[in-house]
């Protein structure tokens, strides 16, 4: 399939769907924003797409916990459709609130035992809106191929990744694709290098297949060089931003 179709899932409170659709369009995909109610009404609709993206925002106002209500909808009303999607070896990405949704729906870390981790309140006790450096350990993750050190913005209040047990954390660290918070030299460090206190400096993880990725930073907000706040000092007046390759890798997977 030369031109994959990406479904950008939205619901009440989603606010990064347009930017995410734009990133996939720049990368060569056909991107369509679809409300979750349409998927619930037509369970076969998801089968028409090759990529599912759950974008950032504050789904349902994060009224119970970040992403929890949308996660419950996916589990209780769309589980069969999602299982077919996964079995067809298609791709899923969750960004910020989308990552929170995927973790609470049990899509990540993806060991098949329901919810095995969470994303809790930042250690700083406040919303963190800043640019961070990320070290990429791609393993077999489709989205992270060819990446090493990238710079993306974060914007979240509940981004602290906590594994459900030491065994789950050990398994994640030993076998899966990962993004970790680091400094400009690629080394780990305390706040604000790690903006939320995540275990093992985890900013994002893939599932064991490498076809499902969730991350707290926003790659869709750095798809062109001039979106970086220091683009003039870095003399990056044209060309792609660091986040674009994540979307391009997804499109290339189907070429």
C-alpha positions in Angstrom: 0.0 0.0 0.0 1.7 3.2 -1.2 -0.5 5.8 0.6 -1.7 4.6 4.0 -4.7 6.2 5.7 -4.3 7.5 9.2 -7.3 7.9 11.6 -6.8 10.7 14.1 -9.2 9.9 16.9 -10.9 12.8 18.6 -13.4 13.3 21.3 -14.5 16.1 23.7 -11.4 17.8 25.0 -9.0 16.6 22.3 -7.0 19.6 21.0 -4.0 18.3 19.1 -5.9 16.4 16.4 -5.4 19.1 13.6 -1.7 19.3 14.2 -1.4 15.5 14.3 -3.3 15.2 11.0 -1.1 17.8 9.5 2.1 15.9 10.5 0.8 12.7 8.8 -0.2 14.7 5.7 3.3 16.2 5.5 4.6 12.6 5.7 2.5 11.4 2.8 -0.4 9.8 4.5 -4.1 10.5 4.0 -5.2 11.8 7.4 -8.8 11.9 8.6 -10.0 13.2 12.0 -12.8 10.9 13.3 -14.8 11.2 16.4 -14.9 8.2 18.7 -18.7 8.1 18.5 -18.4 7.3 14.8 -16.2 4.3 15.6 -18.7 3.1 18.3 -21.6 3.4 15.8 -19.7 1.6 13.0 -17.3 -0.9 14.4 -16.0 -1.8 10.9 -14.9 1.8 10.2 -11.5 1.3 11.8 -10.7 -1.5 9.4 -10.5 1.1 6.5 -7.3 2.6 8.1 -3.7 1.5 8.5 -2.6 3.9 11.2 -4.5 4.9 14.4 -3.4 8.0 16.2 -4.7 9.1 19.6 -3.6 12.7 19.9 -3.0 15.1 22.8 -5.4 17.2 24.7 -7.6 16.7 27.7 -10.1 14.0 26.7 -13.3 14.5 28.7 -11.5 17.1 30.7 -9.3 14.4 32.4 -12.1 14.6 35.0 -11.3 11.2 36.6 -7.7 10.9 35.7 -5.8 11.8 32.5 -7.1 9.7 29.6 -9.1 7.3 31.8 -12.6 7.9 30.4 -11.5 7.5 26.8 -9.5 4.4 27.8 -12.6 2.9 29.3 -14.5 3.6 26.1 -11.8 1.8 24.0 -11.8 -1.2 26.4 -15.6 -1.6 26.8 -16.9 -0.5 23.4 -14.1 -0.9 20.8 -12.0 -3.8 22.1 -12.9 -6.2 19.2 -12.1 -3.5 16.6 -8.8 -2.7 18.2 -7.9 -6.4 18.4 -8.5 -6.8 14.7 -6.5 -3.7 14.0 -3.5 -5.0 16.0 -3.8 -8.5 14.5 -3.6 -7.0 11.0 -0.1 -5.7 12.0 -1.2 -2.0 11.6 0.3 0.9 13.6 -1.0 2.8 16.6 0.6 5.9 18.2 -0.6 7.8 21.3 0.8 11.3 22.0 0.6 12.9 25.5 -3.1 12.4 26.5 -3.1 9.6 23.9 -0.2 7.9 25.7 -2.2 8.2 28.9 -5.2 6.6 27.2 -3.1 3.7 25.8 -1.5 2.9 29.1 -4.8 2.9 31.0 -6.5 0.9 28.3 -3.7 -1.8 28.5 -2.4 -1.2 25.0 1.0 -0.3 26.5 3.3 -1.7 27.7 1.4 -4.4 25.9 2.2 -7.6 27.9 -1.5 -8.7 27.8 -2.4 -8.3 31.5 -4.6 -5.2 31.4 -3.3 -2.0 32.9 0.3 -2.6 33.9 1.5 1.0 34.4 0.2 4.5 34.8 1.1 8.2 34.2 0.8 10.1 37.5 1.1 13.7 38.6 4.4 15.4 37.9 6.8 15.5 40.8 7.0 19.3 40.4 3.3 19.5 41.3 2.6 21.7 38.3 1.9 21.6 34.6 5.2 21.3 32.7 5.4 23.2 29.4 9.0 23.1 28.1 11.3 21.6 25.4 13.2 18.4 26.3 15.9 16.2 24.8 15.1 12.6 24.2 17.5 9.7 23.7 16.0 7.0 21.5 16.4 3.3 22.0 14.5 2.1 19.0 14.8 -1.7 19.3 12.3 -2.9 16.8 10.0 0.2 17.1 8.7 1.2 13.6 8.1 4.8 14.6 11.7 5.4 16.0 13.8 3.9 13.2 16.9 5.8 12.5 16.5 8.2 15.4 19.1 8.8 18.2 18.8 12.2 20.0 15.8 14.5 19.3 14.3 17.6 20.8 10.6 17.9 21.3 8.2 19.9 23.5 6.2 18.5 26.5 3.0 20.0 27.9 1.4 17.9 30.6 0.5 17.7 34.3 0.3 13.9 34.6 3.4 12.6 32.8 5.2 10.6 35.5 5.5 7.1 34.1 5.2 4.4 36.9 5.3 0.7 36.2 2.9 -1.5 38.1 5.7 -3.6 39.5 9.4 -4.0 39.4 8.9 -7.0 37.1 7.0 -4.9 34.6 9.6 -2.2 34.7 12.4 -4.7 34.2 10.7 -6.2 31.2 10.2 -2.8 29.6 13.8 -1.8 30.1 15.2 -5.1 28.8 13.1 -5.6 25.7 11.3 -2.6 24.3 11.7 0.5 22.2 11.9 3.6 24.4 12.4 7.3 24.6 14.2 8.6 27.7 14.6 12.2 29.0 18.2 13.3 28.7 20.2 16.6 28.5 21.7 18.1 25.3 24.7 15.7 25.6 22.4 12.7 25.8 22.9 12.0 29.5 20.2 11.6 32.1 19.7 14.2 34.8 17.4 15.5 37.5 14.5 18.0 37.0 14.1 19.7 34.6 16.0 17.3 32.4 13.4 14.7 33.5 10.4 17.1 33.7 8.0 14.8 35.6 10.0 12.3 37.7 9.3 9.3 35.4 10.9 6.0 36.4 14.0 5.3 34.5 13.5 8.7 32.8 10.9 7.1 30.5 9.3 9.5 28.1 7.7 6.9 25.8 7.6 3.2 25.1 6.6 0.8 22.4 4.9 -2.6 22.8 6.9 -5.8 22.2 5.9 -5.9 18.5 7.3 -2.4 17.8 4.1 -1.3 16.1 2.5 0.5 19.0 4.1 3.6 20.4 3.1 6.0 23.2 5.0 9.1 24.2 4.4 12.2 26.4 6.4 14.7 24.2 4.7 16.2 21.2 6.3 15.3 17.9 3.5 17.0 15.9 4.6 20.3 17.4 8.1 20.0 15.8 7.6 19.0 12.2 9.3 22.0 10.7 12.6 23.5 11.9 11.2 27.0 12.6 8.9 25.6 15.3 11.9 25.2 17.6 12.2 28.3 19.9 15.9 28.7 19.1 15.7 28.1 15.4 17.5 31.4 14.5 20.4 30.8 16.9 20.7 27.2 15.6 20.6 28.5 12.0 17.7 26.1 11.2 15.7 28.3 8.9 14.3 25.5 6.8 13.8 21.7 6.7 12.0 19.3 8.9 11.8 19.4 12.7 12.9 16.5 14.8 9.4 15.1 15.2 8.5 14.6 11.5 10.6 11.5 11.2 8.3 9.7 13.6 5.4 10.2 11.3 7.4 9.5 8.2 8.6 6.2 9.6 5.0 5.2 10.0 4.2 6.0 6.4 7.3 4.2 5.1 6.2 1.1 6.9 3.4 0.6 4.4 5.4 1.5 1.3 
